[in-house]
Amino acid sequence: MRTETREPDCVRWKRLGAERIRRETEGMTREEVLAWWRERELELKRLREERKQATSPVGEA
């Protein structure tokens, strides 16, 4: 009897994310990659703030 080992979803998602980032930053200089990461960080902070404001009770925003 042969059993297949299946990759856990979290590992698969990590690999897919790493591949997407590699494709997006391919051919960039080190400085360009650092700028790309800074842009992603600012976008994440903006999205978190929007979500925080959208879910806060009325009058607390």
N, C-alpha and C positions, 0 to 999 in steps of 0.2 A: 504494500500500500504506500503510495507516494503522497506526501502532504506538501501543499504549497504554503510558503510563508508569504503573507501579504504585508506590504509596507503600511504602517499606521498612517492614517490620514494626515496627522500633524507633520510627519516627515515629508509626505508628498506635497503638502501645501508649502512647506519651507523650500523645497527644491524648485517648485514652480515659481515661487516668488523670487528666488535667487536668479533663476533663468531669465525672468522678465527684466529684472534690474540689470543683468549682464547685457541683454539686448539693448536696453535703453541707454546704457552708458558706454557701449562699445565704440571705440575710436576716439573717446574723449581723453583729454589730458587729465593729469591728476587734479589740477586746479578746477577744470570743468566738472569733474566728478564731485569734488567737494562742494562746488556751487550747486550742483544738482541735488545733493543731500540736504543742503541748507534750505533750498526751495521746498523740498518734500517736508522738512521739519516745520517750516512756517505754515504750509498748507494744513498739516496735521493739527497744529495749534489752533488755526482758524476754525477748522471743522469741529474740534473739541469745544471751543468757545460757543460756536453756534448751537451745538447740541445741548450744552449746558444751559444756555439761555432758553432754548425751546422746551426744555423739560423742567425748568424751575417754576415753582408756583407763582401765580399772578401776583405782581407787586414786589417780587424779590429780585427781578432781573437787574 
